[in-house]
């Protein structure tokens, strides 16, 4: 049964730098918010939320990818400007008591960072999953059925998935898919 009515997501995704990811746990799929913020600093990346090594690496990859493409993404006015000059980035995964790890937050991390640097909000009705490589390839991830069911329970209307996970949609009940827009990367 639906645990949420969709208002919680809209209330939490109110500023640039916040987006919704989909994760798999031993209890099934879950919705995971990712928050990115910037402050005066020396170009450091701060990560919080009881994170494992793999997810920390995903955050480093996401930041490197965004910085390398800042001009293409129109995040800087001229090539060669360092997005981190004079500031630090802090990425937080709320629900700090719950351990988090795995590569599937890569797309979510990139989205949060692009949102932060561009000052454009992410749609609150959208959740995503996918591993991101340093070259920008989006790799397939596991737990698609559970992740989509979690999005549906949470009132999410649009899910972004790796294209190579298209085959996994056959496991999702048609009644759930009928209420979701699935976008493939």
N, C-alpha and C positions, 0 to 999 in steps of 0.2 A: 504493500500500500504506500501511497505517497506520504513521505514524512515532512515534506516542505511544500510551500505553495508558490515558490518562485520569488516572493518578496525579499527573502533573506539574501539571495544572490544580488538582487538589485540594490539592496541596502549596503552590501559589502563592497561591490564593485562600483564605487562612486567617484574614484579619482584615477588619473592615469597611473600606470604601474601595477595595477591589480588585475589579475585574471584567474580563471577557474581551470584547473587541471583535473584529469581523471587518473586515479591510481588503483592498483590492485593490492589488496591485503589478504592475509590468511582468512579474513572474514568475508571476502568478496570485494566488489568494486566500491570505491569511495570518491566523493568529490573533494578536491583539495585546493584551497585558495593559495595563491602565490602573490606576495606583496613585495614590490621593489620601491626603494626610496633612495634619494640622493641627498648628500649634505656636504658641507665644506670639509675638505680633507686632502689626502695626498695620493689619491688614485687606488685605494685599497678596496677589495671586495670583502664584505662581511656577510656571513651566512649563519642563520639561526633557525632553530626548529627541530632539534635532535635529528640531524642528517647523517647518513652514512657516506662513505667515501665515493661511491658511484654517483650519487646525486650531487655531491660537491663538485665532482669533475664535470658533470653536466652543466652546472652553473658557470664554471670557468669557460667551458666551450661556448656556451651561449653568449657570454660577455665578449669573448674574443671574436666570435662570428659577427656580432652586432658592431663592434668597433671597427672591424675590417671592412664592413660595408656601410659605414655611416654616411658617406656621400651618396651612395646609390639609394639608400633609404631616406635621403633628404633629412638626416638628423644633424648635419653640419652645413654651414654655408659654403665651405671650401674644403677640398681634399687636404688631408694632413692635419686637421684640427683634432686634437685628442679629446674624446668625450669625457675622460676622467681627469683632465687637468684641473687641479684645484678642488676636486671633490671625490668623495668616496661613494660607493654603492652598497646598500644594505638590502639583502634579499631574505625574506622571512617566510617560513612555512608555518602558519598558525597550527594550533593543537600541538604545542611543543612537547607534551608528555608522550606523544605517539611517535615511535621511531619511523623514519622515512628513508628509503633507499631505492635505487634502481634508476635506469636510464630514461624511463618514459616521460619524465618531466621536461625534457629538452625543448620541445616545441613551446610548452607553456612558459618556460624561462625566457626564451627568445621573445615571445609575445609580450611578456611583462616588461622586459627591458626596452623594446621598441616603443611600447606605450609610454613608459617613463620618459625616455629621451625626446619623443615627439610631442608629449603632452596631450596625446589623444587617448580617450577612454576606450577600453575593450567592451564589446557588447556583453551585458550581464546575462544574456540568455544562451551564451556559448561556452562550451567546455571543450578541452582538447587533450590529446595524448600523442606521443611520438618521440622517438629518440632522434637527436640531432647530431650530425657529425660536424667536424671542424670545417669541412668543405660545404656544409649546408644541405647535405642529403638528409632526408627524413626516412628513418628506418622503422620497420614494423616492430610492434611490441605485443606482449601477451595480455591475456585477460580482457579481451575486447568485449565479450558478452557481458561480463560482470561490470565493466566500466560503463557500458551503455545503459545497463539496467540502473546503475547508480545515478547517472545523469537524468534518466527518466523519472526516478523517484524524487529527485531534487527539483524537478520542474524545468530542467534545461530543455531548450527547444532546438538547439543546433549543436552538433558534435563534429569536431575536426579530427580526422584520423589519417594515419599514413595510408597511401594508396595500396600498398602491399597487404594491408589488413582488410581489404574489400572482401576477400574470401571468408573472413571470420563472421561476416554479417549473417550468414545462413544460420548461425546458432542463436541469433537474437529473435525473439518472438515477433511475428509480423505486426501484431497489435502495438508493440513498442516502436518499431521502425516507422509505422504509419504516423506517429506523432512527433517524429524527429526529422530534421533536415541534416543529412550526413554530407559533409564536405571532405574530399580526399586531397591530401597533399602529395 
